[in-house]
């Protein structure tokens, strides 16, 4: 069933007031507390001061995006951040959403919880973001889905409003354990999982570890790509995908190696300079999304700046990047292997660098019940193309 924007928004608006009231009434009973975003004018004044005093590097000749973040685009966006971006208007809008915090194994975890007011309950879906994203990636898509499903949208441990882990070892598998405990705490023993980037990696670990809890797994990202069985020749599509991914690894993955080995060294600069943090994150929005020469035809400036502002204002730049380091350091508890048996769906967006063709995915998932080739979109699918993304997610989970 295709969900139109009108139908989705109509249903979503109808339940918005009731689920906020209902969730807030019962929140304190199980250690879940409503959460309000509340940065002060002094925080924004400090941000503005730092932007104004940026020491810009000398770029002697035009390099575009080939050597890193485009100087002209970055300078224009930094000026917009300083002069036109209204954090407090954004904060007011974000506070209209159902935000909560709770403690999982001693660490505070932030999440949005969209819950219906129906007596029989609705199918729950856990939406997991990645880096350099945040819960903001899902805001538009969640509004479209919230009329039909219960949605839990956490900030991963160490990201924005979730606490930085107090001890080492918060790799993707451990994150999966934390969010599984969150779902149990909210009363969901069986649920669906949707993810891209780290959200997909975490979701796959959860499906391998707790298949009895995961009703279905929907992804728009997958780095696993087993070779063809012996005696089987790879198709032209598979060979093209492998060549494209190898080129991406060779030219675009420096961030992965740096954050996986020396995230702390990087963080001293990004934590001190908002323009440095903006440049680091903006490059990924350019490199990984589908767009024309004008990036702002794909994203609004405000959406990108809200995502970056949350990293900056919470001071969680290092703790978010550490998931790469912790995953590389993972020795005692290696990631589970083997094919995933739970029902799986995959939405293949054309600009996603980690989107294998169906024949490859079927070597990862024994029960790939849903596969679509999307007409447009890239790595930040829920943010780039919320309607396409929401329709695909709804179609998959409605069948389960």
C-alpha positions as CSV (number, residue, x, y, z in Angstrom):
1,X,0.0,0.0,0.0
2,X,1.5,3.3,-1.0
3,X,1.4,6.1,1.6
4,X,0.8,9.5,0.3
5,X,2.1,12.6,2.1
6,X,-1.5,13.8,2.7
7,X,-2.6,10.5,4.2
8,X,0.5,10.1,6.4
9,X,0.4,13.6,7.7
10,X,-3.3,13.5,8.3
11,X,-3.0,10.4,10.5
12,X,0.1,11.6,12.2
13,X,-1.4,15.0,13.2
14,X,-4.5,13.2,14.5
15,X,-2.6,11.2,17.0
16,X,0.2,13.7,17.8
17,X,-1.5,15.2,20.9
18,X,-2.8,12.0,22.3
19,X,0.5,10.0,22.1
20,X,2.5,12.9,23.7
21,X,0.0,13.1,26.6
22,X,-0.2,9.4,27.0
23,X,3.6,8.8,27.0
24,X,4.3,11.6,29.3
25,X,1.7,10.4,31.9
26,X,3.3,7.0,32.2
27,X,6.9,7.9,31.7
28,X,8.2,8.2,35.3
29,X,6.8,4.8,36.2
30,X,9.6,2.9,34.5
31,X,12.5,5.4,34.8
32,X,11.7,7.1,31.5
33,X,11.5,10.9,31.8
34,X,10.3,13.5,29.3
35,X,13.2,15.5,28.0
36,X,13.3,19.1,26.8
37,X,16.1,20.6,24.7
38,X,17.1,23.8,26.4
39,X,20.3,25.5,25.3
40,X,20.9,29.1,26.5
41,X,21.7,32.4,24.7
42,X,25.2,32.2,26.1
43,X,25.8,28.9,24.2
44,X,24.8,30.5,20.9
45,X,26.7,33.7,21.7
46,X,29.8,31.5,22.2
47,X,29.1,29.7,18.9
48,X,28.8,33.0,17.1
49,X,32.0,34.3,18.6
50,X,33.9,31.3,17.5
51,X,32.6,31.4,13.9
52,X,33.5,35.1,13.7
53,X,37.1,34.3,14.8
54,X,37.7,31.4,12.5
55,X,41.3,31.3,11.2
56,X,40.6,30.3,7.6
57,X,43.4,28.4,5.7
58,X,44.9,29.8,2.6
59,X,43.7,28.1,-0.5
60,X,45.8,29.4,-3.3
61,X,43.8,27.9,-6.2
62,X,40.4,26.5,-6.8
63,X,40.1,22.8,-5.8
64,X,36.3,22.4,-5.6
65,X,35.5,19.4,-3.5
66,X,38.4,17.3,-4.8
67,X,40.8,18.0,-1.9
68,X,38.1,18.3,0.8
69,X,35.3,20.6,1.7
70,X,34.7,23.3,-0.9
71,X,35.9,26.7,0.5
72,X,33.2,28.8,-1.1
73,X,30.4,26.5,0.0
74,X,31.8,26.3,3.6
75,X,32.3,30.1,3.9
76,X,28.8,30.8,2.7
77,X,27.3,28.3,5.1
78,X,29.3,29.5,8.0
79,X,28.1,33.0,7.4
80,X,24.5,31.8,7.2
81,X,25.1,29.9,10.5
82,X,26.3,33.1,12.1
83,X,23.8,35.5,10.7
84,X,20.6,33.8,9.6
85,X,20.3,30.4,11.2
86,X,17.9,30.7,14.2
87,X,18.7,28.0,16.7
88,X,16.0,29.0,19.1
89,X,13.3,28.7,16.4
90,X,14.7,25.2,15.6
91,X,14.8,24.3,19.3
92,X,11.1,25.2,19.7
93,X,10.2,23.0,16.7
94,X,12.3,20.1,18.0
95,X,10.6,20.4,21.4
96,X,7.3,19.7,19.8
97,X,8.5,16.1,19.2
98,X,8.2,13.4,21.9
99,X,11.7,13.4,23.5
100,X,12.7,11.2,26.4
101,X,15.7,10.1,28.4
102,X,16.3,7.0,30.5
103,X,19.2,5.0,31.9
104,X,20.4,1.8,30.4
105,X,23.2,0.0,32.3
106,X,24.1,3.3,34.0
107,X,24.3,5.4,30.9
108,X,21.7,8.0,30.0
109,X,20.0,7.4,26.6
110,X,17.9,9.9,24.7
111,X,15.2,8.8,22.3
112,X,12.1,10.0,20.6
113,X,9.0,7.8,21.1
114,X,6.1,8.2,18.7
115,X,3.3,6.1,20.2
116,X,-0.3,5.7,19.2
117,X,-3.3,6.0,21.5
118,X,-4.9,2.7,20.3
119,X,-5.8,0.2,23.0
120,X,-4.6,-2.8,21.0
121,X,-1.1,-1.4,20.4
122,X,0.7,-0.9,17.1
123,X,3.7,-2.5,15.4
124,X,6.9,-1.0,16.9
125,X,9.9,0.0,14.8
126,X,13.3,0.9,16.1
127,X,14.9,3.5,13.8
128,X,18.7,3.7,14.1
129,X,20.8,6.5,12.7
130,X,24.5,6.6,11.9
131,X,27.5,9.0,11.7
132,X,27.6,11.9,10.9
133,X,23.9,11.9,11.4
134,X,21.6,12.0,14.4
135,X,17.9,11.5,15.3
136,X,17.3,14.6,13.1
137,X,17.8,12.4,10.0
138,X,14.5,10.7,10.9
139,X,12.3,13.6,11.9
140,X,10.5,14.1,8.5
141,X,10.2,10.3,7.8
142,X,9.0,9.5,11.4
143,X,6.2,12.1,11.1
144,X,5.1,10.3,8.0
145,X,5.2,6.8,9.6
146,X,3.9,7.7,13.1
147,X,0.2,7.4,12.2
148,X,0.6,3.7,11.6
149,X,3.5,2.5,13.7
150,X,5.0,3.0,17.2
151,X,8.4,4.4,16.6
152,X,11.5,4.5,18.8
153,X,14.3,6.8,17.6
154,X,17.3,6.8,19.9
155,X,20.4,8.9,19.9
156,X,23.1,6.2,19.8
157,X,25.3,6.1,22.9
158,X,27.7,9.0,22.8
159,X,25.7,10.9,20.2
160,X,24.0,14.3,21.0
161,X,21.7,13.9,24.0
162,X,22.8,10.4,25.0
163,X,25.6,10.2,27.5
164,X,29.2,9.5,26.4
165,X,29.9,5.9,27.5
166,X,31.8,5.9,30.8
167,X,34.0,3.0,29.9
168,X,35.6,1.5,26.7
169,X,33.9,-1.1,24.6
170,X,30.8,0.6,23.1
171,X,31.2,-1.0,19.7
172,X,28.3,-1.7,17.3
173,X,27.4,-5.0,19.1
174,X,27.2,-3.3,22.5
175,X,25.1,-0.5,21.1
176,X,22.7,-3.2,19.8
177,X,22.5,-4.6,23.3
178,X,21.7,-1.1,24.8
179,X,18.9,-0.3,22.4
180,X,17.5,-3.8,22.7
181,X,17.3,-3.2,26.5
182,X,15.6,0.2,25.7
183,X,12.9,-1.6,23.6
184,X,12.3,-4.1,26.4
185,X,12.1,-1.3,29.0
186,X,9.4,0.4,26.8
187,X,7.4,-2.9,26.7
188,X,8.4,-4.1,23.3
189,X,9.5,-7.7,23.3
190,X,9.3,-8.1,19.5
191,X,9.8,-5.3,17.1
192,X,11.2,-4.3,13.7
193,X,14.5,-2.5,13.1
194,X,15.4,0.0,10.3
195,X,18.8,1.5,9.7
196,X,21.4,3.0,7.5
197,X,25.1,3.5,8.1
198,X,25.9,2.4,11.7
199,X,22.1,1.8,12.2
200,X,22.3,-0.9,9.6
201,X,25.5,-2.4,11.1
202,X,23.9,-2.4,14.5
203,X,20.6,-3.8,13.2
204,X,22.4,-6.7,11.5
205,X,24.2,-7.6,14.8
206,X,20.9,-7.5,16.6
207,X,19.3,-9.8,14.1
208,X,22.1,-12.3,14.4
209,X,22.2,-12.1,18.2
210,X,18.4,-11.9,19.0
211,X,16.5,-13.3,16.0
212,X,13.6,-14.2,18.2
213,X,13.1,-10.5,19.1
214,X,13.5,-9.0,15.6
215,X,10.3,-9.4,13.6
216,X,11.9,-7.8,10.5
217,X,15.0,-5.9,9.5
218,X,14.8,-3.1,6.9
219,X,18.0,-1.5,5.6
220,X,19.2,1.0,3.1
221,X,23.0,0.3,3.7
222,X,25.0,-2.9,3.8
223,X,28.8,-3.2,3.7
224,X,28.7,-7.0,3.7
225,X,29.2,-8.4,0.2
226,X,30.2,-12.1,0.1
227,X,31.8,-13.4,-3.1
228,X,29.8,-15.7,-5.4
229,X,29.9,-19.4,-4.5
230,X,32.5,-21.5,-6.2
231,X,31.6,-22.1,-9.8
232,X,29.3,-19.0,-10.0
233,X,30.4,-16.0,-12.1
234,X,29.6,-12.6,-10.8
235,X,27.1,-10.6,-12.9
236,X,28.0,-7.3,-14.6
237,X,26.0,-5.5,-12.0
238,X,27.9,-7.2,-9.1
239,X,31.3,-6.4,-10.7
240,X,30.2,-2.8,-11.2
241,X,29.2,-2.5,-7.6
242,X,32.5,-4.0,-6.4
243,X,34.5,-1.6,-8.6
244,X,32.5,1.3,-7.3
245,X,32.9,0.4,-3.7
246,X,36.6,-0.2,-4.1
247,X,36.9,3.3,-5.6
248,X,35.0,4.8,-2.7
249,X,37.2,3.0,-0.2
250,X,40.3,4.3,-1.9
251,X,39.2,8.0,-2.2
252,X,36.5,8.7,0.4
253,X,37.3,6.6,3.5
254,X,40.1,8.5,5.2
255,X,37.6,9.6,7.9
256,X,37.0,5.9,8.7
257,X,40.6,5.1,9.2
258,X,41.2,8.3,11.2
259,X,38.2,7.9,13.5
260,X,38.9,4.2,13.8
261,X,42.5,4.7,15.0
262,X,43.1,8.3,16.3
263,X,39.7,9.9,17.0
264,X,41.0,11.7,20.0
265,X,43.6,13.6,18.1
266,X,41.0,14.8,15.6
267,X,38.6,15.8,18.3
268,X,40.8,18.5,19.8
269,X,40.4,20.5,16.7
270,X,36.7,19.8,16.0
271,X,35.7,20.4,19.6
272,X,37.3,23.8,19.5
273,X,36.2,25.1,16.1
274,X,32.6,25.0,15.0
275,X,33.7,25.7,11.4
276,X,36.1,22.8,11.6
277,X,33.3,20.5,12.8
278,X,31.0,21.9,10.1
279,X,33.7,21.2,7.4
280,X,34.2,17.6,8.6
281,X,30.5,16.8,8.5
282,X,29.5,18.9,5.5
283,X,32.0,17.0,3.3
284,X,30.0,13.8,3.9
285,X,26.7,15.3,3.1
286,X,28.2,16.4,-0.2
287,X,30.1,13.1,-1.0
288,X,27.4,10.7,0.1
289,X,24.1,12.2,-1.1
290,X,22.5,12.6,-4.5
291,X,22.6,16.2,-5.7
292,X,23.3,18.6,-8.5
293,X,26.0,21.2,-8.3
294,X,23.7,22.9,-5.8
295,X,23.7,20.9,-2.6
296,X,20.8,22.9,-1.2
297,X,18.4,21.5,-3.7
298,X,18.8,18.2,-1.8
299,X,19.1,19.5,1.8
300,X,18.1,22.8,3.3
301,X,20.8,24.7,5.0
302,X,18.8,24.6,8.2
303,X,18.6,20.8,8.2
304,X,22.4,20.4,7.8
305,X,23.1,23.1,10.4
306,X,20.7,21.6,12.9
307,X,22.5,18.3,12.7
308,X,25.9,20.0,13.1
309,X,24.6,22.3,15.8
310,X,23.6,19.3,17.9
311,X,27.0,17.8,17.7
312,X,28.6,21.1,18.6
313,X,26.2,22.3,21.4
314,X,26.3,18.9,23.2
315,X,30.1,18.6,22.9
316,X,29.8,15.0,21.8
317,X,32.0,15.1,18.7
318,X,34.6,12.7,20.2
319,X,32.1,10.3,21.9
320,X,30.2,9.9,18.6
321,X,33.3,9.2,16.6
322,X,34.6,6.7,19.1
323,X,32.2,4.0,17.8
324,X,34.7,3.5,14.9
325,X,37.6,3.1,17.3
326,X,35.7,0.8,19.7
327,X,34.6,-1.4,16.8
328,X,38.2,-1.7,15.5
329,X,39.4,-2.5,19.0
330,X,36.9,-5.2,19.5
331,X,38.9,-8.4,20.2
332,X,37.4,-10.4,23.0
333,X,33.9,-10.4,21.6
334,X,34.0,-10.6,17.8
335,X,31.0,-9.8,15.7
336,X,28.6,-12.7,15.1
337,X,28.8,-14.2,11.6
338,X,26.5,-16.2,9.4
339,X,23.5,-15.4,7.3
340,X,20.7,-13.4,8.8
341,X,17.5,-15.4,9.0
342,X,14.9,-12.9,10.1
343,X,12.7,-11.4,7.3
344,X,14.7,-8.6,5.6
345,X,14.0,-5.8,3.3
346,X,16.4,-3.5,1.4
347,X,15.8,-0.2,-0.3
348,X,18.6,0.5,-2.8
349,X,19.1,4.2,-3.3
350,X,21.2,5.1,-6.3
351,X,23.8,7.3,-4.6
352,X,24.4,5.0,-1.7
353,X,28.0,3.6,-1.9
354,X,27.2,0.6,0.3
355,X,24.1,-0.9,-1.5
356,X,24.9,-4.2,-3.1
357,X,22.7,-5.7,-5.8
358,X,20.1,-8.2,-4.9
359,X,22.1,-11.3,-5.8
360,X,24.8,-10.2,-3.3
361,X,22.3,-9.4,-0.6
362,X,20.8,-12.8,-0.9
363,X,24.1,-14.3,0.3
364,X,23.7,-12.2,3.5
365,X,20.0,-12.7,4.1
366,X,18.3,-16.1,3.8
367,X,14.9,-14.4,3.8
368,X,15.1,-11.3,1.7
369,X,11.4,-10.8,1.3
370,X,11.5,-7.2,0.0
371,X,13.9,-5.4,-2.4
372,X,13.4,-2.1,-4.2
373,X,15.5,0.0,-6.6
374,X,14.7,3.6,-5.6
375,X,14.6,6.3,-8.3
376,X,16.6,8.9,-6.4
377,X,18.4,9.4,-3.1
378,X,21.6,8.5,-1.4
379,X,23.2,7.7,2.0
380,X,21.0,10.0,4.1
381,X,17.9,8.4,2.6
382,X,15.4,9.3,5.3
383,X,16.5,12.9,5.2
384,X,17.0,13.2,1.4
385,X,13.9,11.4,0.3
386,X,11.6,11.1,3.3
387,X,8.5,10.1,1.3
388,X,10.3,7.4,-0.7
389,X,12.0,6.1,2.4
390,X,8.8,6.1,4.5
391,X,6.8,4.4,1.8
392,X,9.3,1.6,1.5
393,X,9.6,1.1,5.3
394,X,5.8,1.0,5.6
395,X,5.4,-1.4,2.7
396,X,7.9,-3.8,4.2
397,X,6.7,-3.8,7.8
398,X,3.0,-3.8,6.8
399,X,3.5,-7.3,5.4
400,X,4.9,-8.8,8.7
